[in-house]
């Protein structure tokens, strides 16, 4: 968590629902860039 709080910007990769960037943005004061992906990680 300390590394997240010290970052200048966070890039969050999220599945189709896109909820993860919103959750992360609620935890930090830095800008969050959400990148949608069509397939969730680990589901190849």
PDB file of N, CA, C and O in Angstrom:
ATOM      1  N   UNK A   1       0.830  -1.194   0.000  1.00  0.00           N
ATOM      2  CA  UNK A   1       0.000   0.000   0.000  1.00  0.00           C
ATOM      3  C   UNK A   1       0.867   1.247   0.000  1.00  0.00           C
ATOM      4  O   UNK A   1       0.506   2.254  -0.609  1.00  0.00           O
ATOM      5  N   UNK A   2       2.006   1.190   0.676  1.00  0.00           N
ATOM      6  CA  UNK A   2       2.881   2.363   0.729  1.00  0.00           C
ATOM      7  C   UNK A   2       3.341   2.777  -0.672  1.00  0.00           C
ATOM      8  O   UNK A   2       3.398   3.966  -0.985  1.00  0.00           O
ATOM      9  N   UNK A   3       3.669   1.784  -1.515  1.00  0.00           N
ATOM     10  CA  UNK A   3       4.092   2.089  -2.884  1.00  0.00           C
ATOM     11  C   UNK A   3       2.966   2.762  -3.673  1.00  0.00           C
ATOM     12  O   UNK A   3       3.218   3.667  -4.469  1.00  0.00           O
ATOM     13  N   UNK A   4       1.741   2.325  -3.452  1.00  0.00           N
ATOM     14  CA  UNK A   4       0.612   2.957  -4.129  1.00  0.00           C
ATOM     15  C   UNK A   4       0.439   4.404  -3.687  1.00  0.00           C
ATOM     16  O   UNK A   4       0.162   5.278  -4.509  1.00  0.00           O
ATOM     17  N   UNK A   5       0.598   4.654  -2.418  1.00  0.00           N
ATOM     18  CA  UNK A   5       0.416   6.000  -1.884  1.00  0.00           C
ATOM     19  C   UNK A   5       1.533   6.947  -2.313  1.00  0.00           C
ATOM     20  O   UNK A   5       1.320   8.158  -2.377  1.00  0.00           O
ATOM     21  N   UNK A   6       2.727   6.412  -2.610  1.00  0.00           N
ATOM     22  CA  UNK A   6       3.861   7.241  -3.009  1.00  0.00           C
ATOM     23  C   UNK A   6       3.902   7.500  -4.514  1.00  0.00           C
ATOM     24  O   UNK A   6       4.689   8.333  -4.965  1.00  0.00           O
ATOM     25  N   UNK A   7       3.091   6.822  -5.288  1.00  0.00           N
ATOM     26  CA  UNK A   7       3.112   6.963  -6.746  1.00  0.00           C
ATOM     27  C   UNK A   7       2.555   8.313  -7.182  1.00  0.00           C
ATOM     28  O   UNK A   7       1.707   8.895  -6.506  1.00  0.00           O
ATOM     29  N   UNK A   8       3.044   8.807  -8.327  1.00  0.00           N
ATOM     30  CA  UNK A   8       2.532  10.060  -8.897  1.00  0.00           C
ATOM     31  C   UNK A   8       1.239   9.832  -9.660  1.00  0.00           C
ATOM     32  O   UNK A   8       0.384  10.716  -9.713  1.00  0.00           O
ATOM     33  N   UNK A   9       1.091   8.660 -10.250  1.00  0.00           N
ATOM     34  CA  UNK A   9      -0.110   8.287 -10.990  1.00  0.00           C
ATOM     35  C   UNK A   9      -0.204   6.760 -10.967  1.00  0.00           C
ATOM     36  O   UNK A   9       0.817   6.074 -10.928  1.00  0.00           O
ATOM     37  N   UNK A  10      -1.413   6.236 -10.992  1.00  0.00           N
ATOM     38  CA  UNK A  10      -1.615   4.788 -11.012  1.00  0.00           C
ATOM     39  C   UNK A  10      -2.352   4.401 -12.283  1.00  0.00           C
ATOM     40  O   UNK A  10      -3.335   5.038 -12.664  1.00  0.00           O
ATOM     41  N   UNK A  11      -1.868   3.355 -12.934  1.00  0.00           N
ATOM     42  CA  UNK A  11      -2.547   2.799 -14.098  1.00  0.00           C
ATOM     43  C   UNK A  11      -3.104   1.452 -13.662  1.00  0.00           C
ATOM     44  O   UNK A  11      -2.352   0.548 -13.296  1.00  0.00           O
ATOM     45  N   UNK A  12      -4.419   1.324 -13.703  1.00  0.00           N
ATOM     46  CA  UNK A  12      -5.097   0.134 -13.205  1.00  0.00           C
ATOM     47  C   UNK A  12      -5.740  -0.599 -14.380  1.00  0.00           C
ATOM     48  O   UNK A  12      -6.560  -0.036 -15.106  1.00  0.00           O
ATOM     49  N   UNK A  13      -5.358  -1.853 -14.554  1.00  0.00           N
ATOM     50  CA  UNK A  13      -5.909  -2.687 -15.607  1.00  0.00           C
ATOM     51  C   UNK A  13      -7.101  -3.445 -15.025  1.00  0.00           C
ATOM     52  O   UNK A  13      -6.977  -4.121 -14.004  1.00  0.00           O
ATOM     53  N   UNK A  14      -8.243  -3.330 -15.674  1.00  0.00           N
ATOM     54  CA  UNK A  14      -9.463  -3.933 -15.120  1.00  0.00           C
ATOM     55  C   UNK A  14     -10.185  -4.757 -16.172  1.00  0.00           C
ATOM     56  O   UNK A  14     -10.042  -4.520 -17.372  1.00  0.00           O
ATOM     57  N   UNK A  15     -10.946  -5.707 -15.716  1.00  0.00           N
ATOM     58  CA  UNK A  15     -11.788  -6.509 -16.594  1.00  0.00           C
ATOM     59  C   UNK A  15     -12.967  -5.701 -17.093  1.00  0.00           C
ATOM     60  O   UNK A  15     -13.018  -4.485 -16.913  1.00  0.00           O
ATOM     61  N   UNK A  16     -13.887  -6.361 -17.703  1.00  0.00           N
ATOM     62  CA  UNK A  16     -15.020  -5.682 -18.347  1.00  0.00           C
ATOM     63  C   UNK A  16     -15.874  -4.846 -17.400  1.00  0.00           C
ATOM     64  O   UNK A  16     -16.395  -3.802 -17.793  1.00  0.00           O
ATOM     65  N   UNK A  17     -16.020  -5.295 -16.168  1.00  0.00           N
ATOM     66  CA  UNK A  17     -16.883  -4.551 -15.248  1.00  0.00           C
ATOM     67  C   UNK A  17     -16.286  -3.212 -14.848  1.00  0.00           C
ATOM     68  O   UNK A  17     -17.030  -2.290 -14.515  1.00  0.00           O
ATOM     69  N   UNK A  18     -14.957  -3.077 -14.871  1.00  0.00           N
ATOM     70  CA  UNK A  18     -14.294  -1.803 -14.615  1.00  0.00           C
ATOM     71  C   UNK A  18     -14.412  -1.272 -13.209  1.00  0.00           C
ATOM     72  O   UNK A  18     -14.245  -0.069 -13.005  1.00  0.00           O
ATOM     73  N   UNK A  19     -14.691  -2.108 -12.232  1.00  0.00           N
ATOM     74  CA  UNK A  19     -14.864  -1.639 -10.856  1.00  0.00           C
ATOM     75  C   UNK A  19     -13.534  -1.367 -10.153  1.00  0.00           C
ATOM     76  O   UNK A  19     -13.479  -0.529  -9.252  1.00  0.00           O
ATOM     77  N   UNK A  20     -12.473  -2.053 -10.543  1.00  0.00           N
ATOM     78  CA  UNK A  20     -11.197  -1.924  -9.835  1.00  0.00           C
ATOM     79  C   UNK A  20     -10.644  -0.497  -9.827  1.00  0.00           C
ATOM     80  O   UNK A  20     -10.218  -0.041  -8.766  1.00  0.00           O
ATOM     81  N   UNK A  21     -10.625   0.233 -10.941  1.00  0.00           N
ATOM     82  CA  UNK A  21     -10.111   1.610 -10.877  1.00  0.00           C
ATOM     83  C   UNK A  21     -10.895   2.499  -9.909  1.00  0.00           C
ATOM     84  O   UNK A  21     -10.314   3.369  -9.260  1.00  0.00           O
ATOM     85  N   UNK A  22     -12.173   2.293  -9.811  1.00  0.00           N
ATOM     86  CA  UNK A  22     -12.994   3.078  -8.883  1.00  0.00           C
ATOM     87  C   UNK A  22     -12.623   2.773  -7.437  1.00  0.00           C
ATOM     88  O   UNK A  22     -12.538   3.682  -6.612  1.00  0.00           O
ATOM     89  N   UNK A  23     -12.406   1.516  -7.133  1.00  0.00           N
ATOM     90  CA  UNK A  23     -12.013   1.117  -5.780  1.00  0.00           C
ATOM     91  C   UNK A  23     -10.646   1.702  -5.434  1.00  0.00           C
ATOM     92  O   UNK A  23     -10.463   2.257  -4.350  1.00  0.00           O
ATOM     93  N   UNK A  24      -9.694   1.582  -6.345  1.00  0.00           N
ATOM     94  CA  UNK A  24      -8.349   2.114  -6.108  1.00  0.00           C
ATOM     95  C   UNK A  24      -8.402   3.624  -5.944  1.00  0.00           C
ATOM     96  O   UNK A  24      -7.743   4.167  -5.058  1.00  0.00           O
ATOM     97  N   UNK A  25      -9.164   4.308  -6.772  1.00  0.00           N
ATOM     98  CA  UNK A  25      -9.272   5.766  -6.680  1.00  0.00           C
ATOM     99  C   UNK A  25      -9.829   6.211  -5.331  1.00  0.00           C
ATOM    100  O   UNK A  25      -9.504   7.297  -4.851  1.00  0.00           O
ATOM    101  N   UNK A  26     -10.659   5.382  -4.725  1.00  0.00           N
ATOM    102  CA  UNK A  26     -11.192   5.702  -3.407  1.00  0.00           C
ATOM    103  C   UNK A  26     -10.178   5.540  -2.288  1.00  0.00           C
ATOM    104  O   UNK A  26     -10.391   6.031  -1.179  1.00  0.00           O
ATOM    105  N   UNK A  27      -9.073   4.853  -2.572  1.00  0.00           N
ATOM    106  CA  UNK A  27      -8.051   4.600  -1.552  1.00  0.00           C
ATOM    107  C   UNK A  27      -6.855   5.541  -1.617  1.00  0.00           C
ATOM    108  O   UNK A  27      -6.110   5.665  -0.645  1.00  0.00           O
ATOM    109  N   UNK A  28      -6.667   6.201  -2.751  1.00  0.00           N
ATOM    110  CA  UNK A  28      -5.483   7.042  -2.938  1.00  0.00           C
ATOM    111  C   UNK A  28      -5.889   8.457  -3.346  1.00  0.00           C
ATOM    112  O   UNK A  28      -7.021   8.694  -3.767  1.00  0.00           O
ATOM    113  N   UNK A  29      -4.947   9.391  -3.214  1.00  0.00           N
ATOM    114  CA  UNK A  29      -5.202  10.782  -3.595  1.00  0.00           C
ATOM    115  C   UNK A  29      -4.580  11.129  -4.952  1.00  0.00           C
ATOM    116  O   UNK A  29      -4.709  12.261  -5.419  1.00  0.00           O
ATOM    117  N   UNK A  30      -3.914  10.173  -5.580  1.00  0.00           N
ATOM    118  CA  UNK A  30      -3.261  10.421  -6.860  1.00  0.00           C
ATOM    119  C   UNK A  30      -4.206  10.102  -8.012  1.00  0.00           C
ATOM    120  O   UNK A  30      -5.186   9.382  -7.822  1.00  0.00           O
ATOM    121  N   UNK A  31      -3.926  10.625  -9.201  1.00  0.00           N
ATOM    122  CA  UNK A  31      -4.764  10.304 -10.359  1.00  0.00           C
ATOM    123  C   UNK A  31      -4.711   8.812 -10.689  1.00  0.00           C
ATOM    124  O   UNK A  31      -3.662   8.179 -10.572  1.00  0.00           O
ATOM    125  N   UNK A  32      -5.831   8.268 -11.097  1.00  0.00           N
ATOM    126  CA  UNK A  32      -5.929   6.857 -11.473  1.00  0.00           C
ATOM    127  C   UNK A  32      -6.415   6.786 -12.922  1.00  0.00           C
ATOM    128  O   UNK A  32      -7.432   7.380 -13.283  1.00  0.00           O
ATOM    129  N   UNK A  33      -5.673   6.054 -13.731  1.00  0.00           N
ATOM    130  CA  UNK A  33      -6.063   5.819 -15.120  1.00  0.00           C
ATOM    131  C   UNK A  33      -6.531   4.377 -15.215  1.00  0.00           C
ATOM    132  O   UNK A  33      -5.763   3.450 -14.954  1.00  0.00           O
ATOM    133  N   UNK A  34      -7.785   4.187 -15.587  1.00  0.00           N
ATOM    134  CA  UNK A  34      -8.345   2.843 -15.735  1.00  0.00           C
ATOM    135  C   UNK A  34      -8.244   2.385 -17.177  1.00  0.00           C
ATOM    136  O   UNK A  34      -8.663   3.099 -18.088  1.00  0.00           O
ATOM    137  N   UNK A  35      -7.691   1.199 -17.390  1.00  0.00           N
ATOM    138  CA  UNK A  35      -7.546   0.640 -18.733  1.00  0.00           C
ATOM    139  C   UNK A  35      -8.402  -0.615 -18.816  1.00  0.00           C
ATOM    140  O   UNK A  35      -8.123  -1.601 -18.133  1.00  0.00           O
ATOM    141  N   UNK A  36      -9.439  -0.589 -19.645  1.00  0.00           N
ATOM    142  CA  UNK A  36     -10.292  -1.779 -19.762  1.00  0.00           C
ATOM    143  C   UNK A  36      -9.626  -2.844 -20.635  1.00  0.00           C
ATOM    144  O   UNK A  36      -8.933  -2.525 -21.601  1.00  0.00           O
ATOM    145  N   UNK A  37      -9.840  -4.083 -20.291  1.00  0.00           N
ATOM    146  CA  UNK A  37      -9.376  -5.208 -21.116  1.00  0.00           C
ATOM    147  C   UNK A  37     -10.549  -6.136 -21.360  1.00  0.00           C
ATOM    148  O   UNK A  37     -11.458  -6.234 -20.535  1.00  0.00           O
ATOM    149  N   UNK A  38     -10.526  -6.815 -22.493  1.00  0.00           N
ATOM    150  CA  UNK A  38     -11.637  -7.683 -22.855  1.00  0.00           C
ATOM    151  C   UNK A  38     -11.630  -8.997 -22.090  1.00  0.00           C
ATOM    152  O   UNK A  38     -12.684  -9.596 -21.874  1.00  0.00           O
ATOM    153  N   UNK A  39     -10.446  -9.451 -21.675  1.00  0.00           N
ATOM    154  CA  UNK A  39     -10.329 -10.750 -20.997  1.00  0.00           C
ATOM    155  C   UNK A  39      -9.651 -10.522 -19.647  1.00  0.00           C
ATOM    156  O   UNK A  39      -8.627  -9.843 -19.569  1.00  0.00           O
ATOM    157  N   UNK A  40     -10.216 -11.082 -18.601  1.00  0.00           N
ATOM    158  CA  UNK A  40      -9.627 -10.972 -17.270  1.00  0.00           C
ATOM    159  C   UNK A  40      -8.330 -11.776 -17.219  1.00  0.00           C
ATOM    160  O   UNK A  40      -8.219 -12.821 -17.859  1.00  0.00           O
ATOM    161  N   UNK A  41      -7.362 -11.292 -16.465  1.00  0.00           N
ATOM    162  CA  UNK A  41      -6.081 -11.974 -16.336  1.00  0.00           C
ATOM    163  C   UNK A  41      -6.258 -13.356 -15.743  1.00  0.00           C
ATOM    164  O   UNK A  41      -7.057 -13.545 -14.826  1.00  0.00           O
ATOM    165  N   UNK A  42      -5.523 -14.314 -16.258  1.00  0.00           N
ATOM    166  CA  UNK A  42      -5.580 -15.670 -15.722  1.00  0.00           C
ATOM    167  C   UNK A  42      -6.692 -16.522 -16.287  1.00  0.00           C
ATOM    168  O   UNK A  42      -6.862 -17.663 -15.858  1.00  0.00           O
ATOM    169  N   UNK A  43      -7.450 -16.013 -17.229  1.00  0.00           N
ATOM    170  CA  UNK A  43      -8.550 -16.780 -17.810  1.00  0.00           C
ATOM    171  C   UNK A  43      -8.301 -17.072 -19.293  1.00  0.00           C
ATOM    172  O   UNK A  43      -9.204 -16.930 -20.116  1.00  0.00           O
ATOM    173  N   UNK A  44      -7.108 -17.469 -19.618  1.00  0.00           N
ATOM    174  CA  UNK A  44      -6.755 -17.749 -21.022  1.00  0.00           C
ATOM    175  C   UNK A  44      -7.373 -19.022 -21.504  1.00  0.00           C
ATOM    176  O   UNK A  44      -7.179 -19.405 -22.657  1.00  0.00           O
TER     177      UNK A  44
END
